[in-house]
Amino acid sequence: MIIRDFVFDFGGVVFDWNPAAIVRSHFGGDWQGFESPEALGRAIFSHGDWLAFDRGERSLPKVVEQTAQRLAIAQPTIHALLAPIGEQLQPIASTVALLESLRERRQTGEGIRLLYLSNMPAPFARALEQRHAFIAWFDGGIFSADVLLTKPHAPIYALLAQRYGLQAGSTLFIDDHAPNLAQATARGWQTLHLTDPVQLATQLSTHLAKA
């Protein structure tokens, strides 16, 4: 079936998202009692405190306070780590080039839409919208914190489908996190598990040829 709606995750697909690298850059070798930057990154970004921030149920000051207390790290240190992330996230050049090619196809009259479905805290979402003009290329989408829902839970997929009138077989969802694809598959969407952003154009071309 022809793909009409291309739904992109943001972190790891459109924007570089590497918690271990963020931790490594910020802490400079002192992993605060953890064995590695990867372990410290998981303790910060995979904990329920952060997930509540993603879900829009916790403010930045609150997640800073709770994370600092839980990990026994100075609150100003955690704030300096988390607060600028929205400004620091960098677009993945190859994905932006792909988006531009899809946008050009749309402008020539192909009936396709570009949408996004991203777990993203509200302050970071607003920073991305303000800093990156190419986000205006999207026809719409959902940031988790704006709707108090997150992937991989079914309601956020249902909301996107309802809001934009998505048809199951003609919708393709692209995400780098395999558990997020399961709900999309359950809805009948086509899915693409991105393991290397540089390979996205090739993966997409192969998928569309098979479709």
C-alpha positions in Angstrom: 0.0 0.0 0.0 1.2 3.5 -0.8 2.5 5.5 2.2 0.6 8.7 2.7 1.6 9.7 6.2 5.2 9.6 7.4 5.4 9.8 11.2 8.8 10.6 12.7 10.1 10.2 16.2 12.3 13.1 17.2 15.0 11.9 19.6 17.4 9.5 17.8 15.7 10.0 14.5 15.4 13.7 13.7 17.6 15.0 16.6 20.7 13.3 18.0 19.8 11.9 21.4 22.6 10.2 23.3 22.2 10.3 27.1 25.6 8.8 27.8 27.3 11.4 25.6 25.4 14.2 27.4 26.5 12.8 30.8 30.1 12.3 29.6 30.3 15.9 28.3 28.9 17.4 31.5 30.6 15.4 34.2 34.0 15.0 32.6 35.0 11.7 34.0 33.4 11.9 37.5 30.4 9.5 37.2 29.1 10.4 40.7 29.6 6.9 42.1 28.2 5.1 39.0 30.5 2.7 37.1 30.1 4.5 33.7 28.4 7.4 32.0 25.9 4.9 30.5 24.9 3.8 34.0 24.6 7.4 35.2 22.6 8.3 32.1 20.2 5.5 32.8 19.8 6.6 36.4 18.8 10.1 35.2 17.0 9.6 31.9 15.3 6.2 32.4 13.9 6.9 35.8 10.3 7.6 36.6 11.2 11.2 37.5 12.3 11.9 33.9 9.4 9.9 32.5 7.0 12.1 34.4 8.8 15.2 32.9 8.4 13.7 29.5 4.7 13.2 30.3 4.2 16.8 31.3 3.4 15.9 34.9 6.5 17.4 36.4 8.2 20.7 35.8 11.9 21.2 35.1 12.6 22.6 38.6 10.8 19.7 40.2 12.6 17.0 38.2 15.9 18.7 38.9 15.1 18.7 42.6 14.0 15.1 42.7 16.9 13.8 40.6 19.4 15.7 42.7 18.0 14.3 45.9 17.7 10.8 44.6 21.2 10.6 43.3 22.8 12.7 46.0 24.2 15.1 43.4 24.2 18.9 43.9 21.1 20.5 42.6 22.9 23.2 40.6 24.9 20.4 38.9 21.7 18.6 37.8 20.1 21.8 36.7 23.2 22.7 34.6 22.9 19.3 33.0 19.2 19.3 32.2 18.1 22.9 31.6 20.0 23.5 28.3 19.2 20.2 26.6 16.5 21.8 24.4 19.1 24.2 23.1 21.8 21.6 22.7 19.9 18.9 20.8 21.3 18.9 17.2 19.5 17.9 14.1 20.7 14.8 12.3 21.8 16.3 8.9 20.9 13.2 6.9 17.4 13.1 8.3 16.8 16.8 7.6 17.9 16.1 4.0 15.4 13.3 3.8 12.6 15.5 5.3 13.4 18.1 2.6 13.1 15.6 -0.1 9.8 14.4 1.2 8.7 18.0 1.5 9.6 18.6 -2.1 7.5 15.6 -3.2 4.6 17.1 -1.2 5.0 20.4 -2.9 4.9 18.8 -6.4 1.4 17.5 -5.5 2.0 14.1 -4.0 -0.6 13.5 -1.3 1.8 12.9 1.5 2.0 14.4 5.0 4.9 14.7 7.5 4.0 14.2 11.1 5.8 13.6 14.4 5.2 11.6 17.5 7.8 12.3 20.2 8.3 11.9 23.9 9.5 15.4 24.7 9.4 17.6 27.8 7.5 20.8 27.1 10.5 23.3 27.6 12.6 21.3 25.2 9.8 21.0 22.6 9.3 24.8 22.7 13.1 25.3 22.3 13.2 23.1 19.3 10.2 24.8 17.7 11.9 28.2 18.2 15.4 27.2 17.1 14.8 25.0 14.0 12.8 26.3 11.1 12.5 22.9 9.4 10.0 21.8 12.1 7.5 24.0 10.2 7.8 21.5 7.3 5.8 19.1 9.4 2.0 19.1 8.9 1.6 18.5 12.6 2.3 16.1 15.3 2.3 15.5 19.1 4.8 16.1 21.8 4.1 13.9 24.8 4.2 16.7 27.4 1.6 18.7 25.6 -1.0 15.9 25.9 0.1 14.2 29.2 0.7 10.9 27.3 3.8 9.0 26.3 5.0 6.3 24.0 4.8 3.3 24.1 1.3 3.5 25.6 -1.6 3.1 23.3 -3.5 6.4 24.0 -0.9 8.7 22.4 -1.0 6.7 19.2 -4.8 6.7 19.2 -4.8 10.5 19.7 -2.4 11.1 16.8 -4.6 8.8 14.6 -7.8 10.6 15.6 -6.3 14.1 15.3 -4.9 13.6 11.8 -7.3 11.0 10.4 -4.6 8.4 9.9 -5.4 5.4 7.8 -3.6 2.3 9.2 -2.1 0.7 6.1 -0.9 4.0 4.6 0.8 5.3 7.8 4.6 4.6 8.3 6.0 5.2 11.8 9.8 5.6 12.2 11.4 5.2 15.6 14.7 4.2 17.0 13.3 2.5 20.1 11.8 -0.9 19.3 9.2 -1.0 22.1 7.6 2.2 20.6 7.0 0.3 17.4 4.8 -2.4 19.0 1.8 -0.1 19.5 2.1 1.3 16.0 2.1 -2.3 14.6 -0.9 -3.1 16.7 -2.8 -0.3 15.1 -1.9 -1.6 11.6 0.7 1.0 10.8 3.8 0.1 8.9 6.9 0.6 11.0 10.6 1.2 10.4 13.0 0.5 13.3 15.9 2.9 12.8 19.2 1.6 14.2 21.5 4.1 12.4 20.2 7.5 11.4 22.7 7.7 8.5 21.0 4.7 7.0 17.5 6.1 7.2 17.2 7.2 3.6 18.3 3.7 2.4 16.1 1.9 4.9 13.1 4.0 3.9 13.8 3.5 0.2 14.0 -0.3 0.8 10.8 -0.3 2.8 8.9 1.7 0.2 10.0 -0.6 -2.6 8.7 -3.6 -0.6 5.5 -1.8 0.3 
